[in-house]
Amino acid sequence: MLEATSSDLGGAATPCMDSPADNNPNPTNSEELGLVSAVPMIGCINVATAPWPVCSCRDTSFCCSCFSVILFSSVAKNKKMGTCWILLGLLSICSLCFSQDCAQELIENVDFPGSDITTLCSPDARHCQQLCTEHPSCLFFTFLRHDWTKDKRNFYCYLKSTPSKKPNVRTPLQGVTSGFSLKYCNPELQPTCRSPLYQNMAFPGANYKSLFTSSDEECQRVCSQDPHCRFFTFVNGVFKPGTIRYKCHLKHSWSVPRTPVIKREVGAVSGFSHKLQITPYSKPVCQGKLLLNTDIRGRDIENLPAASAEHCQALCTDKPRCTYFSYTSRNFRCCLKGNPSVLVTRTKVGVTSGIPVHFCRMDDSWLQVSHEGVSFQGSDLRFELMHDPDTCQRTCTTDPLCQFYTYFNESYSNSAFRGRCYLKRVITAPAPPRVKNWNNFVSGFSQKNCV
């Protein structure tokens, strides 16, 4: 029954909900194309009470990396042949548990009802799986395909999690595809190449530029060469009315990690992975422009948290409409502004303003900075016990999923958190805000990541 399916959101956000224009299968003008936690801790042992040295634990059912510490310690203490055979057997079991955690297959016409943590939009189940993989707490998902007929929730992607790390129920249901996060499948989380063109599909919203192209393939090439474009929608040559035929709408979603909440906390140290790629260019490297104790008033297009003026500059560089920004260090507020005509400044202590970089690689030395007394809250992948913040930073940098981190040292007020390194991330995959079945539209993704 429908009540037993993913429609039970339990209060989860539903950004894919229809607007009045969405009910029209053939929008008639360009404007209709215009115009995102509860975090379960992933671990296998109670690291606070473990009688052996603390190590990295990612496996949700059996921690092989930690168990290997016990095994090798046992080998050192007892070199009898019988013990060695037992250890080899246990290591074999360990290798099996890893293979069980990596479930790449998609399960058609099976629903994982309930346990929703958020709802996004996807053109297909593989894209939904990518969003689940990048979401810090998603472990499995259910996607409503184009052939879903019970209501108008086609292309909804329900991201899910449970304390047991497994779906509570599996229910047969036509028109859905379910699957699991790929967090534990690959040693490296590589950028995904999504080359297909989706016929009779539109990605409404997120426009920043429109132009006319001769075909959907050319529209995709334009998107792939534009540094801001993540996905696009093209209006084909038989669309009516004919005034917007061959129009190519370039669209954007964030590729720079945004730290959802930043607070000052004594004993906290936060920072970023040193492997983050902020711009799509490898060279040349350019500095941009920062104006200390300078404010630019008005013309705000978006306000969001940032750890530093350089982080704010990276966000401005990523945002197509951002022409300059102002950053207030006292409250970590990054104000992105859009005015291509004039730039009017005034002196203001504690505010740094600046200009984004264009068609070059932004200097990423700001990623090397550790922010003392600063906590990045939320978006936790997991935590591990460590001796110092430098080890926490190195762990984040070597972990392909981690984008930023927070470490709590011995001066932190809550003793239970001391020594914890929280590894964190947010979704940075191309993510259309809506996906619709509209005749005579073609949509797709940038091919920047395609070889």
Helices and strands as residue ranges (DSSP letters): G 2-4, G 20-23, G 30-33, H 64-77, H 81-101, E 107-111, E 116-121, H 125-134, E 140-144, E 156-160, E 171-180, E 198-199, E 207-212, H 216-225, E 231-235, G 242-244, E 247-251, E 261-272, E 285-286, E 289-291, E 294-296, E 300-305, H 309-318, E 324-328, E 333-337, E 345-347, E 351-355, E 361-362, G 365-368, E 371-377, E 380-385, H 389-398, E 404-408, G 415-417, E 420-424, E 441-445
